[in-house]
Amino acid sequence: MTTRHLVMFRRLADVPADAANEADLMARLDALGANIAGIESWRVAANEHDRPVCWDHVLEADLTDDAALATYLAHPEHQALLPDLRAYFDMAVVDYATGGPDE
């Protein structure tokens, strides 16, 4: 079964908006999709609606299985990016299996 990895990003309330930094962070995140084995699909997108409930960006990734997710999470490029993401964004993460009998 495929493992889906969803991450929502919202700029931290106490961090001033910095469009150039935000674009760089999202570009670096987007680049990970081509560099790590086990990733089947990878999409980084920005929110398109101005509503208080919305987060700023989302990562939608499908990985071959839980082992591929573990490989991605431990990958040096992912680990190098995390401190920069955490300094700018609050993140919410959901990981779940897809491709079961109900899909």
Beta strands, then each sheet from edge to edge (+ up, - down):
strand 1: 2-11
strand 2: 39-46
strand 3: 57-63
strand 4: 89-98
sheet 1: 2+ 3- 1+ 4-
end
